[in-house]
Amino acid sequence: MDNYICPENKCNLKLAYSYVPIQKIGSVYSNTEALRNGTLFPELNLPLGVYGVFTKKGVLEDGE
């Protein structure tokens, strides 16, 4: 394996930032329902292929 040498002033750069909003815990599924649905939180139980942007009011809008 070749050793890679960073060019001057190029090492230790940040690769990315993430944005992870704080989730408020509302209702949760029972253990059995959570295992069946693959999530503890009903808000995250979306049908496969449903994508979009949630507004501050919690409304799903088209993400395109």
N, C-alpha and C positions, 0 to 999 in steps of 0.2 A: 504494500500500500504506500502510495506516495505521500510524503508529508506536505501539507499545504501551509504556506506562509502567508499571513495576512499582509496586504499592502499597508504602508504607513497610514495611520489614522483611520483605518477601516475596520479594525477589530472591535469587538464588544459593542456592535451596533444593535439596537433593538430591532427585532424582526417584525413584531406586530403588537397591536393592542387589542384587547377584547372588551366588548361591552356586554355585560351580563346584568340585566335589571334585577333588582331585588323582588322576589316573589312573595306576595302576601299569602299566608296560609289561610285558606277558607275551609271549605269542606274537603274531606279526604275519603277515599274508598276504604272499605273493610279490607282485611288481609286477603281474603278470597277474591274479592272484586279487583284489588290491585294486581294480584298475580294474573288474573284473567285478562285485564286490560293493559298490562305492561307499564302501569304508572300508578302512583299513589294519588295523584292529583287529577280530578275530573277535567280541569281546565286544559290539561295537556293531552287528553284523550281525543285526538282528532283523527278523522278517517285518513287512510293512506292517500297521499297526493294533495291534501288540502294545505295550501300555503297562502300566506298573505301577511299583511301588516296589521297589528292590533293597535287601535288608537288608545288614547288615555281613558276613553270611556269603555274600553274593552270590546269594541266592535271590530270584527274582522273585515278588512277592506282588501280589495284585489291588489296583490303585490306587484303587478306588472306595470 
